[in-house]
């Protein structure tokens, strides 16, 4: 008798008790299961993870006998920012209030190396992006192969009318940010410098891909996260910014990010805001043991570790500005947020600049450059992997 090797993932909201995420070596066994329907959720990353909906749990009896059966509770992934928020005045020239630009010595890199390239695609997996924002619109990576609003998958990539990006939570093309988190993150990476308005992101030119995987309840499921990474690969992203996380391990999400690694994708992940040691109490996805992840702690304007940031000699790789960070928010506005959510996109922006300057570099070379160019802080030697914070 042929044995099936499966990993089952039990969700905790919106699907009910008879819904599962299933990884199966033999999809036909799942797809032919009586009383169940199934849908592949990672077509661009192997196509072997399915969402399975059954009329009742007894339908799953058709899968026996089973070996290595693993049940994993669905994880709710949340952003790493604080709700405390300060709004800045509309349309003021605000670069002088962006202390992080000086910390990174960004002007030196702009003047001598690169200002970025729209050939570098950065997927922002988050709450979406306000792609109509005056300071972001020029750096949104438009899918020019798709004809807007004709309800046809013109480029045949599996996504209908994905002109701007994708909503993996609702599985539609509405990638607009209805909160502010993803827009704030995106402004750090690519708010257009030199346009006389607002703030200056780290890249003058970049292709930001909005991917909304967090719903109105403030959380995103593992299913929507896997769909988000799959879409990022479908759009050709080389960099993923993940300013979110949770305490529960997810083997399926880890495997998804590993498959992104096989496509040459680098994931920049926020370390978390729990004032905790990630070596002892991991925060995922930042703590996944994968060499295509850079886990980022937050610093404050005094170049100290921010009071809220997580750390970890083995699992947190570098620090970057993450306190009192001014950036774009919805409705043509600007504001300050704190969190490792803000630290991660500073490294993402740096990675985008490096890849624009050195398009032939591998993700390993980019990651190595980041970790070797740390300003050493003796007090952090047992807290941050590279021993300090990044600076050009």
C-alpha positions in Angstrom: 0.0 0.0 0.0 1.3 3.4 -1.0 2.0 5.7 1.9 1.1 9.4 1.9 3.4 12.0 3.6 1.3 14.9 4.7 1.5 18.1 6.8 -1.8 19.4 8.0 -2.4 22.9 9.2 -5.4 23.7 11.3 -6.7 27.3 10.9 -8.4 29.0 13.8 -10.5 31.7 12.2 -12.9 32.2 9.2 -12.7 28.7 7.9 -14.3 26.4 10.5 -13.3 23.1 11.9 -13.3 21.2 8.6 -10.9 23.5 6.7 -7.2 22.6 6.4 -4.0 23.6 4.8 -2.4 20.4 3.5 1.0 19.7 2.1 0.9 16.5 0.0 3.4 14.7 -2.1 0.4 13.3 -4.0 -2.1 16.0 -4.7 -4.5 13.6 -6.5 -5.1 11.9 -3.2 -6.3 15.2 -1.7 -8.1 16.4 -4.8 -10.1 13.1 -5.2 -11.1 13.0 -1.5 -14.9 12.5 -1.3 -16.8 15.2 0.4 -13.9 17.7 0.1 -12.9 20.5 -2.3 -9.3 21.7 -2.6 -7.4 24.6 -4.1 -3.6 25.0 -4.6 -2.3 28.1 -2.9 1.4 28.1 -3.9 1.3 27.5 -7.7 4.6 29.5 -8.3 6.4 27.8 -5.4 5.9 24.1 -6.0 2.1 23.8 -6.1 1.9 21.2 -3.3 0.2 23.1 -0.6 -3.6 23.0 -0.8 -6.5 24.6 1.1 -8.9 21.7 1.7 -12.6 22.2 2.7 -14.5 19.1 3.8 -18.2 18.6 4.6 -17.2 17.0 7.9 -14.1 15.7 9.5 -15.0 12.1 8.7 -14.2 12.9 5.1 -10.5 12.9 6.0 -10.7 9.3 7.0 -10.2 8.6 3.3 -6.6 9.7 3.7 -5.6 6.8 6.0 -3.3 5.1 6.5 -1.0 8.1 7.2 2.6 8.5 8.3 4.3 11.6 9.7 0.9 13.3 10.3 1.5 16.8 11.8 -1.2 19.2 13.0 -0.2 22.8 13.2 -2.4 25.5 14.6 -3.0 28.4 12.2 -0.9 31.4 13.2 -2.2 35.0 13.3 0.7 37.2 12.1 0.7 40.9 13.2 2.6 44.0 12.4 5.5 45.2 14.7 4.5 48.8 15.4 3.2 50.8 18.3 -0.3 52.3 18.2 1.1 55.6 19.6 1.2 57.8 16.5 2.1 61.4 15.8 0.8 63.1 12.7 3.0 65.5 10.8 1.9 68.5 8.8 0.8 67.8 5.2 3.3 68.4 2.4 6.0 70.1 4.4 9.6 69.4 3.2 10.5 66.9 6.0 13.8 65.4 5.2 15.5 67.3 8.0 13.3 65.4 10.4 14.5 62.0 9.1 17.4 61.4 11.5 17.8 57.9 10.0 19.1 59.3 6.7 22.1 60.7 8.5 22.7 57.6 10.6 22.9 55.5 7.4 25.0 58.1 5.6 22.7 57.8 2.7 23.9 60.9 0.9 27.3 59.5 0.6 26.0 56.4 -1.1 23.7 58.4 -3.4 26.5 60.6 -4.5 29.1 58.0 -5.1 27.3 54.7 -5.8 23.6 54.5 -6.7 20.3 56.1 -6.2 18.4 53.0 -7.0 16.7 51.4 -10.0 13.1 50.6 -11.1 14.5 47.2 -12.2 14.7 46.2 -8.6 11.4 44.8 -7.4 10.6 45.0 -3.7 7.5 43.1 -2.4 6.0 44.8 0.6 4.0 42.0 2.3 1.9 44.0 4.8 -1.4 45.8 5.0 -1.1 47.0 1.4 0.2 50.3 0.1 -1.5 53.5 -0.7 -0.3 53.4 -4.3 -2.0 56.7 -5.0 0.1 58.6 -2.4 1.8 61.6 -4.0 5.2 60.6 -2.6 4.9 56.9 -3.6 3.0 56.7 -6.9 6.2 57.2 -9.0 7.9 54.2 -7.4 5.0 51.7 -7.5 5.9 48.7 -9.7 3.0 48.7 -12.2 2.3 45.4 -13.9 2.2 46.7 -17.5 1.3 43.3 -18.9 -2.1 43.5 -17.3 -5.0 45.6 -18.7 -6.8 47.4 -15.9 -10.3 46.4 -14.8 -11.1 44.1 -17.8 -11.6 41.1 -15.5 -9.2 39.1 -17.5 -5.8 37.6 -16.5 -4.0 39.2 -19.4 -0.5 38.0 -18.5 -1.8 34.6 -17.5 0.1 34.6 -14.2 -3.0 33.3 -12.3 -4.0 36.8 -11.0 -6.8 38.8 -12.6 -6.2 42.6 -13.0 -3.2 42.6 -10.7 -2.0 46.0 -12.1 -0.7 47.3 -8.8 -0.4 44.2 -6.7 -2.4 41.6 -4.9 -4.6 41.0 -1.8 -3.7 37.5 -0.6 -6.0 37.8 2.4 -9.2 38.3 0.3 -7.6 36.7 -2.8 -8.4 39.7 -5.1 -6.6 42.6 -6.7 -7.5 45.2 -4.0 -4.0 45.9 -2.7 -4.7 49.4 -1.3 -3.7 50.0 2.3 -6.8 50.8 4.3 -4.8 51.2 7.5 -1.3 52.9 7.3 1.3 50.4 8.3 2.3 49.1 4.8 2.3 52.7 3.4 4.6 53.8 6.2 7.0 50.9 5.6 6.9 51.6 1.9 7.8 55.3 2.3 11.0 54.3 4.2 12.0 52.2 1.2 10.9 54.4 -1.7 9.1 57.7 -1.0 10.4 59.7 -3.9 13.3 62.0 -2.9 13.9 65.3 -4.7 10.3 65.9 -5.7 9.9 68.9 -3.3 7.2 67.3 -1.2 6.9 65.1 1.9 9.8 62.8 2.9 12.7 61.1 1.3 12.8 57.3 1.0 16.1 55.5 0.6 15.6 54.8 -3.2 15.1 57.5 -5.8 14.0 54.7 -8.1 12.6 51.3 -7.1 9.6 49.1 -8.0 7.4 48.6 -4.9 4.9 45.7 -5.2 2.0 46.1 -2.8 0.8 42.8 -1.3 -1.9 43.0 1.3 -2.0 39.9 3.5 -3.4 41.4 6.7 -7.1 41.9 7.0 -9.3 44.4 8.8 -9.0 42.4 12.0 -5.3 43.3 12.1 -4.0 39.8 11.5 -3.0 37.7 8.6 -3.3 33.9 8.3 -0.6 31.5 7.3 -2.6 30.7 4.2 -2.6 34.4 3.2 1.2 34.7 4.0 2.0 31.7 1.8 -0.1 33.2 -1.0 1.7 36.5 -0.5 5.2 35.0 -1.0 3.9 33.0 -3.9 2.7 36.2 -5.6 5.9 38.0 -4.9 7.8 35.3 -6.8 5.2 35.5 -9.6 5.9 39.2 -10.0 9.7 38.7 -10.0 10.5 40.3 -6.7 14.1 39.9 -5.5 13.4 41.4 -2.0 10.5 40.9 0.4 9.9 43.2 3.4 8.2 41.4 6.3 7.5 43.9 9.1 5.3 41.4 11.0 5.5 38.2 12.9 4.3 36.0 15.7 5.5 33.6 18.4 4.3 30.3 16.8 6.5 28.3 14.5 5.1 27.4 11.1 6.9 24.7 9.1 4.9 25.5 6.0 5.8 29.2 6.1 9.4 28.3 6.7 9.4 26.0 3.7 7.8 28.7 1.6 10.5 31.2 2.4 13.1 28.5 1.7 11.6 28.0 -1.7 11.9 31.8 -2.2 15.5 31.4 -1.4 15.8 28.9 -4.2 14.5 31.7 -6.5 17.2 34.1 -5.2 14.9 36.1 -3.0 16.1 37.9 0.2 13.6 38.4 3.0 14.1 41.3 5.5 12.2 40.6 8.7 11.4 42.6 11.8 12.8 41.1 15.0 9.8 42.1 17.1 8.9 44.6 19.9 8.7 42.5 23.0 12.0 43.5 24.6 13.0 39.9 24.5 15.8 37.6 23.5 14.8 35.8 20.2 17.5 33.2 20.9 15.4 32.0 23.8 11.9 32.9 22.7 11.8 33.0 18.9 9.8 35.4 16.8 8.9 34.2 13.4 9.5 34.6 10.5 12.6 36.5 11.7 13.9 33.5 13.7 13.7 30.9 10.9 17.1 29.4 10.4 17.4 30.3 6.7 20.3 32.1 5.1 18.0 34.3 2.9 16.5 36.1 6.0 18.0 39.2 7.6 16.4 39.8 11.0 16.5 43.4 12.1 16.5 45.1 15.5 15.6 48.7 16.1 17.8 51.6 17.2 16.8 55.1 18.4 18.1 58.5 17.5 20.8 58.2 20.1 22.2 55.2 18.3 21.2 52.9 21.2 19.1 49.8 20.9 15.5 51.0 21.2 13.9 50.1 24.5 11.2 48.0 22.9 13.3 46.0 20.4 14.0 42.3 20.5 17.6 41.0 20.2 19.5 37.8 19.8 23.1 37.0 19.1 22.2 34.1 16.9 18.8 35.1 15.5 18.9 38.9 15.1 21.5 39.9 12.6 21.7 43.7 12.4 20.2 46.8 13.9 18.7 49.8 12.0 16.7 53.0 12.8 13.3 52.1 14.2 12.2 54.8 16.7 10.4 58.1 15.9 10.5 57.4 12.2 8.8 59.8 9.8 7.3 58.4 6.7 4.2 58.3 4.4 0.7 57.3 5.6 -2.6 57.1 3.8 -4.4 60.1 2.2 -1.4 62.1 1.2 -0.3 62.4 4.9 2.9 61.7 6.9 3.5 60.6 10.4 5.8 59.1 13.0 5.8 55.4 14.0 8.0 53.3 16.3 8.9 49.6 16.0 11.1 47.0 14.4 8.5 47.3 11.6 10.3 50.6 10.8 13.8 49.2 11.2 13.3 46.3 8.7 12.5 48.6 5.7 15.6 50.7 6.3 17.6 47.5 5.6 15.3 46.6 2.7 15.9 50.0 1.2 19.7 49.5 1.6 19.4 46.1 -0.1 17.5 47.6 -3.0 20.2 50.2 -3.5 23.0 47.6 -3.4 21.2 45.4 -5.9 20.7 48.4 -8.2 24.4 49.1 -8.0 25.4 45.4 -8.3 22.7 43.5 -10.2 24.9 40.5 -10.7 25.3 39.9 -6.9 23.6 36.9 -5.3 21.4 37.2 -2.3 24.3 35.7 -0.3 26.6 38.5 -1.4 24.1 41.2 -0.6 23.5 39.7 2.9 27.2 39.4 3.5 27.8 43.0 2.6 25.1 44.1 5.1 26.5 42.0 8.0 30.1 43.0 7.3 29.4 46.7 7.3 28.2 47.1 10.9 29.3 49.9 13.1 30.5 47.9 16.1 28.9 48.7 19.5 30.8 46.8 22.2 27.7 46.7 24.5 25.8 44.8 21.7 28.3 42.0 21.1 26.1 39.4 22.8 22.8 40.9 21.5 23.2 41.5 17.7 24.7 39.0 15.3 26.9 41.5 13.4 27.7 43.4 16.6 26.1 46.7 15.7 24.1 48.7 13.3 24.4 49.2 9.5 26.0 52.2 8.0 27.3 52.9 4.5 
